[in-house]
Amino acid sequence: MASNTVTAKKTSGFDSLPIAVQMLIGIAVLILIAVVGFAVFFAVDLLLLDFDPIGKLVSFIFS
């Protein structure tokens, strides 16, 4: 009779870390994602709204 169990391959050692370390790594990754997101947002905001390259290009073409 065939067994329905599948043995999983060990792909990373993250699961073997203590739960507190996993939690700290998870929080650090979430903070990193937020920081990168805000940095990209403010870079795009600064570029598109403050320097207004599209408006300058349109006014240059149609003036």
GROMACS elastic network, one bead per residue, 0.5 to 0.9 nm:
[ bonds ]
;  ai    aj funct       b0    kb
    3     6     6  0.83011   500
    8    11     6  0.86835   500
   10    13     6  0.75781   500
   11    14     6  0.89321   500
   12    15     6  0.72287   500
   12    16     6  0.85183   500
   13    16     6  0.53918   500
   13    17     6  0.69433   500
   14    17     6  0.54808   500
   14    18     6  0.87757   500
   14    22     6  0.73320   500
   15    18     6  0.78952   500
   15    19     6  0.84103   500
   15    22     6  0.80067   500
   16    19     6  0.86688   500
   17    20     6  0.82560   500
   17    21     6  0.64182   500
   17    22     6  0.64888   500
   18    21     6  0.54009   500
   18    22     6  0.64060   500
   18    23     6  0.87508   500
   19    23     6  0.60797   500
   19    24     6  0.86294   500
   20    23     6  0.50150   500
   20    24     6  0.62193   500
   20    25     6  0.86321   500
   21    24     6  0.50782   500
   21    25     6  0.61221   500
   21    26     6  0.84875   500
   22    25     6  0.51458   500
   22    26     6  0.60880   500
   22    27     6  0.86428   500
   23    26     6  0.50412   500
   23    27     6  0.61757   500
   23    28     6  0.85353   500
   24    27     6  0.51277   500
   24    28     6  0.60466   500
   24    29     6  0.85486   500
   25    28     6  0.50311   500
   25    29     6  0.61175   500
   25    30     6  0.86295   500
   26    29     6  0.51425   500
   26    30     6  0.62428   500
   26    31     6  0.86619   500
   27    30     6  0.50843   500
   27    31     6  0.61709   500
   27    32     6  0.85389   500
   28    31     6  0.51090   500
   28    32     6  0.60924   500
   28    33     6  0.86284   500
   29    33     6  0.61355   500
   29    34     6  0.86004   500
   30    33     6  0.50920   500
   30    34     6  0.62323   500
   30    35     6  0.86466   500
   31    34     6  0.50637   500
   31    35     6  0.61166   500
   31    36     6  0.85965   500
   32    35     6  0.50910   500
   32    36     6  0.61201   500
   32    37     6  0.84347   500
   33    36     6  0.52330   500
   33    37     6  0.60101   500
   33    38     6  0.86049   500
   34    37     6  0.50196   500
   34    38     6  0.61216   500
   34    39     6  0.84837   500
   35    38     6  0.52418   500
   35    39     6  0.60579   500
   35    40     6  0.86151   500
   36    39     6  0.50079   500
   36    40     6  0.61359   500
   36    41     6  0.84970   500
   37    40     6  0.52390   500
   37    41     6  0.60993   500
   37    42     6  0.86283   500
   38    42     6  0.60320   500
   38    43     6  0.83944   500
   39    42     6  0.52642   500
   39    43     6  0.60140   500
   39    44     6  0.85667   500
   40    43     6  0.50572   500
   40    44     6  0.61124   500
   40    45     6  0.83786   500
   41    44     6  0.52726   500
   41    45     6  0.59673   500
   41    46     6  0.85072   500
   42    46     6  0.58635   500
   42    47     6  0.83424   500
   43    46     6  0.51399   500
   43    47     6  0.60474   500
   43    48     6  0.84889   500
   44    47     6  0.50474   500
   44    48     6  0.58160   500
   44    49     6  0.79261   500
   45    48     6  0.54477   500
   45    49     6  0.54855   500
   45    50     6  0.71705   500
   46    49     6  0.56504   500
   46    50     6  0.50777   500
   46    51     6  0.67303   500
   46    52     6  0.85982   500
   47    50     6  0.59664   500
   47    51     6  0.53833   500
   47    52     6  0.66919   500
   47    53     6  0.75538   500
   48    51     6  0.59799   500
   48    53     6  0.64085   500
   48    54     6  0.74211   500
   49    52     6  0.50613   500
   49    53     6  0.83158   500
   50    53     6  0.87506   500
   51    54     6  0.88849   500
   51    55     6  0.89759   500
   51    56     6  0.86248   500
   52    55     6  0.54149   500
   52    56     6  0.62747   500
   52    57     6  0.86672   500
   53    56     6  0.51208   500
   53    57     6  0.60580   500
   53    58     6  0.86210   500
   54    57     6  0.50577   500
   54    58     6  0.61491   500
   54    59     6  0.85445   500
   55    58     6  0.51294   500
   55    59     6  0.60402   500
   55    60     6  0.84022   500
   56    59     6  0.51364   500
   56    60     6  0.59626   500
   56    61     6  0.85811   500
   57    60     6  0.50330   500
   57    61     6  0.61693   500
   57    62     6  0.86561   500
   58    61     6  0.51477   500
   58    62     6  0.61087   500
   58    63     6  0.82866   500
   59    62     6  0.52788   500
   59    63     6  0.56226   500
   60    63     6  0.54648   500
